[in-house]
Amino acid sequence: MEQIKIILQRLKNPSVIMSIVSQIITILVLLNVNVDKQAVTGVVTAICTILVLLGILSNPDTNTKGYGDDMIQCDHCNKLTKHVLVNGKMVCSECGNENSNKSENNDNKI
């Protein structure tokens, strides 16, 4: 049951949707089905863009949501940098050090 929740959470990521559509197109082309790859990719990209703008799709890997995902003032390099969640701790993408600072939006944990 937990695996299904993880898969459904991943489907909220536009990159995953684009990858799945790309693989489906590849399979159809290999089966000699006539597919206008550019048209399908354009339509899917447009739909994903609209869903992202409406807030329906997002990146489930981020600790905080909205513009400036996971931007935190780093204790070590003193810059406002992107941070990633590693083993339950926020790590600076610039210097790689663990950060003890909390962002204002850091309450929205996944």
C-alpha positions as CSV (number, residue, x, y, z in Angstrom):
1,M,0.0,0.0,0.0
2,E,2.9,2.4,0.8
3,Q,4.4,1.7,-2.6
4,I,1.2,2.7,-4.3
5,K,1.2,6.0,-2.4
6,I,4.8,6.7,-3.4
7,I,4.0,5.9,-7.1
8,L,1.0,8.3,-7.0
9,Q,3.1,10.9,-5.4
10,R,5.7,10.6,-8.1
11,L,2.9,11.1,-10.7
12,K,2.5,14.7,-9.5
13,N,5.9,15.5,-11.0
14,P,5.6,16.8,-14.6
15,S,9.0,15.3,-15.5
16,V,7.7,11.8,-14.7
17,I,4.6,12.4,-16.8
18,M,6.7,13.6,-19.7
19,S,9.0,10.6,-19.4
20,I,6.1,8.1,-19.4
21,V,4.6,9.8,-22.5
22,S,8.0,9.6,-24.2
23,Q,8.3,5.9,-23.5
24,I,4.8,5.3,-24.8
25,I,5.6,7.1,-28.0
26,T,8.8,5.1,-28.3
27,I,7.0,1.8,-27.9
28,L,4.3,2.9,-30.5
29,V,7.0,3.9,-33.0
30,L,8.8,0.6,-32.5
31,L,5.5,-1.2,-33.2
32,N,5.3,0.8,-36.5
33,V,2.3,2.9,-35.4
34,N,2.2,6.2,-37.2
35,V,2.6,8.8,-34.4
36,D,3.3,12.5,-34.8
37,K,5.8,12.7,-32.0
38,Q,6.1,16.5,-32.0
39,A,2.4,17.0,-31.8
40,V,1.9,14.6,-28.9
41,T,4.9,16.0,-27.0
42,G,3.6,19.6,-27.6
43,V,0.1,18.7,-26.3
44,V,1.4,16.9,-23.2
45,T,3.9,19.7,-22.5
46,A,1.1,22.3,-22.7
47,I,-1.2,20.2,-20.5
48,C,1.6,19.7,-17.9
49,T,2.3,23.5,-18.0
50,I,-1.3,24.4,-17.3
51,L,-1.5,21.8,-14.5
52,V,1.7,23.2,-12.9
53,L,0.4,26.8,-13.1
54,L,-2.9,25.7,-11.5
55,G,-0.9,24.1,-8.7
56,I,-2.2,20.6,-9.5
57,L,1.2,19.2,-10.4
58,S,4.3,19.9,-8.3
59,N,7.6,18.4,-7.5
60,P,7.0,16.0,-4.5
61,D,10.7,15.9,-3.7
62,T,10.8,19.4,-2.4
63,N,10.5,20.1,1.3
64,T,8.7,23.4,0.8
65,K,6.3,24.4,-2.0
66,G,5.9,27.4,-4.3
67,Y,8.5,29.7,-5.9
68,G,12.0,29.3,-4.5
69,D,11.5,25.7,-3.5
70,D,13.8,24.8,-0.6
71,M,15.7,28.1,-0.7
72,I,17.4,28.5,2.7
73,Q,20.2,30.7,4.0
74,C,23.1,28.4,4.4
75,D,25.0,28.5,7.7
76,H,28.3,27.5,6.0
77,C,28.5,29.5,2.7
78,N,26.2,32.3,3.9
79,K,24.2,32.3,0.6
80,L,20.5,31.8,-0.1
81,T,20.8,28.4,-1.9
82,K,18.7,25.4,-2.9
83,H,18.7,22.7,-0.3
84,V,17.8,19.0,-0.7
85,L,16.5,16.6,1.8
86,V,19.1,13.9,2.6
87,N,18.4,11.4,5.3
88,G,15.9,13.7,6.9
89,K,18.3,16.7,6.9
90,M,18.5,19.7,4.7
91,V,21.8,19.9,2.8
92,C,23.1,22.9,0.8
93,S,23.4,22.2,-2.9
94,E,26.3,24.7,-3.1
95,C,28.7,23.5,-0.4
96,G,27.1,20.2,0.6
97,N,26.9,21.0,4.3
98,E,24.0,20.2,6.6
99,N,22.0,23.3,7.5
100,S,20.4,24.0,10.9
101,N,18.5,27.1,9.6
102,K,14.8,26.7,9.0
103,S,13.1,28.4,6.1
104,E,9.8,30.2,6.7
105,N,7.9,27.7,4.6
106,N,9.7,24.7,6.0
107,D,6.6,23.5,7.9
108,N,5.1,21.8,4.8
109,K,6.8,18.4,5.1
110,I,5.9,15.7,2.7
